[in-house]
Amino acid sequence: MTTIGSVTRQIAALEISGSNSRSFAPSSSTARPAHTKQPSQPNVAKLLTKFAAPNLNASQSSLAGLPPPPSRKEKEAAAAQQASLDIGRYDGGLELENEERGEVVSGEAAAELALDSSLSQTYPTQEWTLHSFDMGRPLGKGKFGRVYMVRTKTAPNYILALKTLYKSELVKNNVEKQTRREIEIQQNLRHPNIIRLYGFFHDEKRIFLMIEFAGKGELYKQLSKHGSFTEKRSARYIDQMADALIYLHGKHVIHRDIKPENLLVGINGELKIGDFGWSVHAPGLRRTTLCGTLDYLPPEMVEGKDHNEKVDHWALGVLTYEFMIGAPPFEDRGSVKNTYRRIARVDLKFPPTISAEAKDLISRLLQYDPQKRIQLTDVLNHPWIVRYRPQGAVRQSTI
């Protein structure tokens, strides 16, 4: 499932409780071939500066914490500026598509997919329907439906991404339980570097997900454009990723599919984990299912062994390498078998352009024995990470 920032504190008024084939350049190259993904929509960052639904901050990450309601002045300012906001022109796609796509499901599947956040026992929201939104421009198409930019009609008129999923297609692909699991996992997450799921509802044929809109789009597009990132930018991204993973693991959630395609960039340039299609809530933190993306699979998965949350530590090491080199460390574009072999042997080679400190962190994450991989708290304190951390930055895991 492909799934699909921190802006204002007015969210309480709404009671919003919010395998890819890749063609990377060789390791020796800093350029990537062109991709067919659509470019980011224009002027989105400006729109979202005041009107994107925010994440809760660190002190509000507990079960109860909601920010105080907006002041009267804030409400009036939001209402006054509503008319000038441009969310783009709606193309009528949801209605047109719904005439020809999908079927009504029944029985156990219908009960499984009757998802409504207003009925949630943990984070109940107000009741939502399609009529709750002003529809804007299309943002993309997923395997099971479309994604649109929308604005809530309820003041202060927040901008979100509305993702649609056709129930019959989920059933046909036997992923209805996985979909429900992803939604249940993501609705309970509160971290500035994790995309929020603010609410969800359904009609006869579809499920609708109200998702935080990441103003600067997909990280993969930026990595494709630049070929690679500087060590400074890479270190700051890994700093944020490690903090988010500490939070997830503390909630007994293993992501299992960390990669650039599943990361988004918020309006302030912060990294956000987006796709939870392969995530699992595993209190015992031991799993056997083979999943994820080949280039990011750890040795224990390649060899069919049990795995735990340490698979995310491995993926973080692969991600660090790819950020700076432009390709995963074990990728063999000519042979899938060779990629598997290189992973199993931890056949790790560094170009001379990577600093000694970056090599050290990557090497300590990419250990064959999961128990020997560096702890994520130690990642946050690693000299390479600390060197590039912005002055005054505070990680949620240290609060």
C-alpha positions as CSV (number, residue, x, y, z in Angstrom):
1,M,0.0,0.0,0.0
2,T,1.4,3.2,-1.0
3,T,0.7,5.3,1.0
4,I,0.8,8.2,1.3
5,G,3.7,19.3,9.3
6,S,4.1,21.5,12.5
7,V,2.4,24.8,11.6
8,T,-0.2,26.3,13.9
9,R,-2.0,25.3,17.1
10,Q,-5.6,25.7,15.9
11,I,-6.3,22.0,15.3
12,A,-8.6,21.7,18.4
13,A,-11.3,23.6,16.7
14,L,-11.7,20.8,14.1
15,E,-11.2,18.0,16.6
16,I,-9.1,16.2,14.0
17,S,-7.7,13.5,16.1
18,G,-4.2,13.5,10.9
19,S,7.2,-2.4,-4.4
20,N,8.6,0.3,-6.4
21,S,10.8,-0.3,-9.3
22,R,13.8,2.1,-9.2
23,S,16.5,3.1,-11.6
24,F,19.3,4.5,-9.6
25,A,22.6,5.7,-11.0
26,P,25.6,3.6,-10.2
27,S,27.4,4.3,-7.0
28,S,30.2,6.2,-8.8
29,S,27.7,8.7,-10.3
30,T,26.0,11.6,-8.7
31,A,23.3,11.8,-11.4
32,R,20.1,9.9,-11.7
33,P,18.0,9.1,-14.7
34,A,14.8,11.0,-15.2
35,H,11.7,9.7,-13.5
36,T,8.1,9.7,-14.6
37,K,6.6,10.8,-11.3
38,Q,4.6,14.1,-11.5
39,P,6.3,17.2,-10.2
40,S,5.1,18.7,-6.9
41,Q,2.2,21.1,-7.1
42,P,3.2,24.8,-7.3
43,N,2.8,27.3,-4.4
44,V,1.9,24.5,-1.9
45,A,4.4,25.6,0.7
46,K,2.9,29.1,0.8
47,L,-0.6,27.8,1.2
48,L,0.4,25.5,4.0
49,T,2.4,28.0,6.0
50,K,-0.8,29.0,7.9
51,F,-3.4,26.5,6.9
52,A,-1.9,23.0,7.0
53,A,-3.1,20.9,9.9
54,P,-0.3,20.6,12.3
55,N,1.4,17.8,14.3
56,L,1.0,17.8,18.0
57,N,4.3,18.9,19.7
58,A,6.3,16.8,22.1
59,S,4.3,17.7,25.2
60,Q,1.1,16.8,23.4
61,S,2.2,13.3,22.2
62,S,0.4,11.5,25.0
63,L,-3.0,10.0,24.7
64,A,-4.9,13.0,26.0
65,G,-2.9,16.0,24.8
66,L,-4.7,18.3,22.5
67,P,-3.6,21.9,22.0
68,P,-5.7,24.8,23.3
69,P,-8.4,26.0,20.9
70,P,-7.6,29.0,18.7
71,S,-8.3,32.5,19.9
72,R,-11.1,34.6,18.4
73,K,-8.5,36.7,16.6
74,E,-6.9,33.6,15.1
75,K,-10.3,32.3,13.9
76,E,-11.2,35.7,12.3
77,A,-7.8,35.9,10.6
78,A,-8.2,32.4,9.2
79,A,-11.7,33.1,7.9
80,A,-10.6,36.4,6.4
81,Q,-7.8,34.8,4.4
82,Q,-9.9,31.7,3.3
83,A,-11.1,33.3,0.1
84,S,-7.6,34.0,-1.1
85,L,-6.4,30.5,-0.7
86,D,-5.9,28.5,-3.9
87,I,-6.1,24.7,-3.5
88,G,-6.4,24.3,-7.2
89,R,-9.3,23.3,-9.5
90,Y,-11.2,20.1,-8.8
91,D,-11.5,17.9,-11.9
92,G,-14.5,15.9,-10.7
93,G,-12.4,12.8,-10.7
94,L,-13.9,11.2,-7.6
95,E,-17.4,11.2,-9.0
96,L,-16.4,10.2,-12.5
97,E,-14.2,7.3,-11.3
98,N,-16.8,6.1,-8.8
99,E,-19.3,5.6,-11.7
100,E,-17.1,2.9,-13.3
101,R,-14.8,1.7,-10.6
102,G,-15.3,-0.6,-7.6
103,E,-18.1,-2.7,-6.3
104,V,-20.1,-2.8,-3.1
105,V,-18.6,-5.4,-0.7
106,S,-20.7,-7.4,1.8
107,G,-20.4,-9.7,4.7
108,E,-17.2,-9.9,6.7
109,A,-15.2,-7.7,4.3
110,A,-17.8,-5.0,4.6
111,A,-17.6,-5.1,8.4
112,E,-13.8,-5.1,8.2
113,L,-13.7,-2.0,6.0
114,A,-16.5,0.0,7.7
115,L,-13.9,2.5,9.1
116,D,-15.0,5.7,10.8
117,S,-12.8,7.7,13.1
118,S,-15.8,9.3,14.7
119,L,-16.4,5.9,16.3
120,S,-12.9,5.4,17.5
121,Q,-12.6,4.5,21.2
122,T,-9.1,6.0,21.4
123,Y,-9.2,9.2,19.3
124,P,-12.8,9.9,18.3
125,T,-13.2,12.8,15.8
126,Q,-16.2,14.6,14.6
127,E,-18.2,12.9,11.9
128,W,-16.8,13.4,8.4
129,T,-18.2,13.0,4.9
130,L,-17.2,14.2,1.4
131,H,-19.4,17.2,1.9
132,S,-17.1,18.3,4.8
133,F,-14.5,19.5,2.2
134,D,-13.9,21.9,-0.6
135,M,-12.2,19.8,-3.2
136,G,-9.0,20.9,-4.8
137,R,-6.4,19.7,-7.3
138,P,-5.5,16.1,-7.7
139,L,-2.2,15.1,-6.0
140,G,-1.8,11.7,-7.5
141,K,-3.1,8.2,-8.1
142,G,-2.5,5.2,-5.9
143,K,-3.1,1.6,-6.6
144,F,-6.5,1.6,-4.9
145,G,-7.7,5.2,-5.6
146,R,-6.9,8.9,-6.0
147,V,-5.5,11.5,-3.7
148,Y,-6.8,15.1,-3.7
149,M,-5.8,18.3,-2.0
150,V,-8.8,19.4,0.1
151,R,-9.8,22.2,2.5
152,T,-12.1,21.6,5.4
153,K,-15.3,23.7,5.3
154,T,-15.2,24.0,9.0
155,A,-13.2,27.1,10.2
156,P,-10.3,27.5,10.3
157,N,-10.3,25.7,7.0
158,Y,-7.3,23.5,7.1
159,I,-5.7,22.0,4.0
160,L,-5.2,18.2,3.9
161,A,-4.6,15.4,1.5
162,L,-7.7,13.2,1.0
163,K,-6.8,9.6,-0.1
164,T,-9.4,7.2,-1.4
165,L,-9.3,3.4,-1.4
166,Y,-11.8,1.2,-3.2
167,K,-13.0,-1.5,-0.8
168,S,-13.6,-4.1,-3.5
169,E,-10.1,-3.7,-4.8
170,L,-8.6,-4.1,-1.4
171,V,-10.6,-7.3,-1.0
172,K,-9.6,-8.5,-4.5
173,N,-5.9,-8.1,-3.5
174,N,-6.5,-9.7,-0.1
175,V,-5.2,-6.6,1.7
176,E,-8.3,-5.5,3.7
177,K,-6.8,-6.7,7.0
178,Q,-3.5,-5.1,6.1
179,T,-5.3,-1.8,5.3
180,R,-7.2,-1.8,8.5
181,R,-4.0,-2.5,10.4
182,E,-2.2,0.3,8.7
183,I,-5.0,2.8,9.6
184,E,-5.2,1.6,13.2
185,I,-1.4,1.9,13.5
186,Q,-1.1,5.4,11.9
187,Q,-4.1,7.0,13.7
188,N,-2.4,6.5,17.0
189,L,1.0,8.0,16.1
190,R,2.0,11.5,17.3
191,H,5.5,12.6,16.2
192,P,6.7,15.6,14.1
193,N,8.6,13.3,11.8
194,I,5.7,10.9,11.1
195,I,2.8,11.8,8.8
196,R,-0.4,12.2,10.7
197,L,-3.6,10.5,9.9
198,Y,-6.2,12.9,11.2
199,G,-9.4,11.0,10.5
200,F,-11.2,8.6,8.2
201,F,-14.6,7.7,7.0
202,H,-16.3,5.5,4.3
203,D,-19.2,5.2,2.0
204,E,-20.7,2.3,0.2
205,K,-17.7,1.6,-2.0
206,R,-14.7,3.6,-0.7
207,I,-12.6,4.5,2.4
208,F,-11.4,8.1,2.7
209,L,-8.2,8.9,4.7
210,M,-7.6,12.5,5.9
211,I,-3.8,12.8,5.8
212,E,-1.4,15.5,6.8
213,F,-0.2,17.3,3.6
214,A,3.6,17.4,3.3
215,G,4.2,20.7,1.7
216,K,7.5,20.0,0.0
217,G,6.5,16.6,-1.4
218,E,8.3,13.3,-1.8
219,L,11.9,13.0,-0.7
220,Y,12.6,10.5,-3.5
221,K,11.9,13.2,-6.1
222,Q,14.4,15.5,-4.4
223,L,17.0,12.7,-4.2
224,S,16.4,11.9,-7.8
225,K,16.8,15.5,-8.8
226,H,20.1,16.1,-6.9
227,G,21.5,12.6,-7.3
228,S,22.7,12.6,-3.7
229,F,22.6,14.8,-0.6
230,T,25.4,16.6,1.3
231,E,26.6,15.0,4.5
232,K,25.1,17.9,6.4
233,R,21.6,17.3,4.9
234,S,22.0,13.6,5.2
235,A,23.0,13.7,8.9
236,R,20.1,16.0,9.7
237,Y,17.6,13.7,8.0
238,I,19.0,10.6,9.8
239,D,18.8,12.5,13.1
240,Q,15.1,13.0,12.5
241,M,14.6,9.4,11.3
242,A,16.3,7.9,14.3
243,D,14.2,9.9,16.7
244,A,11.0,8.8,14.8
245,L,12.0,5.2,14.9
246,I,12.7,5.3,18.6
247,Y,9.2,6.6,19.0
248,L,7.7,3.9,16.8
249,H,9.6,1.1,18.5
250,G,8.5,2.5,21.9
251,K,5.0,1.9,20.6
252,H,5.9,-1.6,19.6
253,V,5.6,-0.7,15.9
254,I,8.2,-2.0,13.4
255,H,8.1,0.0,10.1
256,R,9.8,-2.6,7.9
257,D,9.9,-0.6,4.8
258,I,12.1,2.5,5.3
259,K,13.2,3.9,2.0
260,P,13.2,7.2,0.2
261,E,9.9,6.5,-1.6
262,N,8.2,6.3,1.7
263,L,9.5,9.6,3.1
264,L,8.0,13.0,2.6
265,V,9.2,16.5,3.4
266,G,7.2,19.0,5.4
267,I,6.9,22.7,4.8
268,N,9.8,23.5,7.1
269,G,12.0,20.9,5.4
270,E,11.5,18.3,8.1
271,L,11.5,14.6,7.1
272,K,8.3,12.6,7.6
273,I,7.8,8.9,7.5
274,G,4.7,8.3,5.3
275,D,3.9,4.8,4.2
276,F,2.9,2.2,6.9
277,G,1.8,-0.5,4.5
278,W,4.3,-3.1,5.8
279,S,4.2,-1.9,9.4
280,V,3.2,-4.2,12.2
281,H,2.3,-3.8,15.8
282,A,4.3,-6.5,17.4
283,P,4.5,-6.3,21.2
284,G,6.9,-9.2,21.2
285,L,8.9,-7.5,18.4
286,R,9.5,-10.8,16.6
287,R,8.2,-11.5,13.1
288,T,8.8,-14.0,10.2
289,T,7.1,-12.4,7.2
290,L,9.3,-11.4,4.3
291,C,8.4,-7.9,3.2
292,G,9.9,-4.6,2.4
293,T,12.1,-3.6,-0.6
294,L,14.9,-5.7,-1.8
295,D,17.7,-3.1,-1.6
296,Y,16.7,-2.5,2.1
297,L,16.2,-6.0,3.3
298,P,18.6,-7.1,6.1
299,P,20.4,-10.4,6.1
300,E,17.9,-12.1,8.5
301,M,15.1,-11.4,6.1
302,V,17.1,-12.5,3.1
303,E,18.0,-15.8,4.9
304,G,14.4,-16.4,6.0
305,K,15.1,-16.0,9.7
306,D,13.0,-14.4,12.4
307,H,13.3,-10.6,12.6
308,N,12.6,-7.9,15.1
309,E,12.8,-4.1,15.3
310,K,16.5,-4.2,14.3
311,V,15.4,-4.5,10.7
312,D,14.7,-0.7,10.9
313,H,18.2,-0.1,12.2
314,W,19.6,-1.9,9.1
315,A,17.3,0.1,6.8
316,L,18.5,3.3,8.5
317,G,22.1,2.4,7.6
318,V,21.1,1.7,4.0
319,L,19.2,5.0,3.8
320,T,22.3,6.9,5.2
321,Y,24.4,5.4,2.5
322,E,21.9,6.1,-0.3
323,F,21.5,9.7,0.8
324,M,25.2,10.4,0.2
325,I,26.0,8.1,-2.7
326,G,22.8,8.1,-4.7
327,A,22.3,4.3,-4.7
328,P,21.8,1.6,-2.0
329,P,25.1,-0.1,-0.8
330,F,24.3,-3.6,-2.0
331,E,22.4,-2.9,-5.2
332,D,23.4,-5.0,-8.2
333,R,21.4,-3.7,-11.1
334,G,22.3,-6.7,-13.2
335,S,21.3,-9.5,-10.8
336,V,18.8,-9.8,-8.0
337,K,20.6,-12.9,-6.8
338,N,23.8,-10.9,-6.5
339,T,22.0,-8.3,-4.5
340,Y,20.8,-11.0,-2.1
341,R,24.3,-12.4,-1.9
342,R,25.9,-9.0,-1.2
343,I,23.4,-8.4,1.6
344,A,24.0,-11.8,3.2
345,R,27.7,-11.2,3.1
346,V,27.4,-7.5,4.1
347,D,29.5,-6.7,1.1
348,L,29.9,-3.0,2.1
349,K,32.1,-0.8,0.0
350,F,32.7,2.9,0.5
351,P,33.7,5.5,-2.0
352,P,36.5,7.9,-0.9
353,T,34.0,10.8,-0.8
354,I,32.4,9.7,2.5
355,S,33.9,11.0,5.7
356,A,35.3,8.6,8.4
357,E,32.5,9.5,10.8
358,A,29.8,8.8,8.3
359,K,31.4,5.5,7.5
360,D,31.6,4.6,11.1
361,L,27.9,5.2,11.7
362,I,26.9,3.3,8.5
363,S,29.1,0.4,9.4
364,R,27.7,0.2,12.9
365,L,24.1,0.1,11.6
366,L,24.9,-2.5,8.8
367,Q,25.9,-5.3,11.0
368,Y,25.1,-8.9,10.1
369,D,24.1,-9.8,13.7
370,P,21.0,-7.7,14.5
371,Q,22.0,-7.5,18.2
372,K,25.3,-5.8,17.2
373,R,23.7,-3.0,15.4
374,I,24.1,0.4,17.1
375,Q,21.2,1.5,19.3
376,L,19.1,4.3,17.9
377,T,19.7,6.4,21.1
378,D,23.4,6.0,20.3
379,V,22.7,7.1,16.7
380,L,21.4,10.4,18.1
381,N,24.6,10.9,20.1
382,H,27.0,9.8,17.3
383,P,29.6,12.5,16.5
384,W,28.6,12.7,12.9
385,I,24.9,13.3,13.8
386,V,25.8,15.8,16.6
387,R,28.2,17.7,14.4
388,Y,25.4,18.7,12.0
389,R,22.5,19.0,14.4
390,P,21.0,22.5,14.3
391,Q,21.8,24.5,17.5
392,G,19.0,24.2,20.0
393,A,17.3,21.2,18.3
394,V,15.6,18.9,20.7
395,R,14.7,15.3,19.9
396,Q,11.4,14.0,21.2
397,S,13.0,10.8,22.5
398,T,15.1,12.8,24.9
399,I,12.1,14.6,26.5
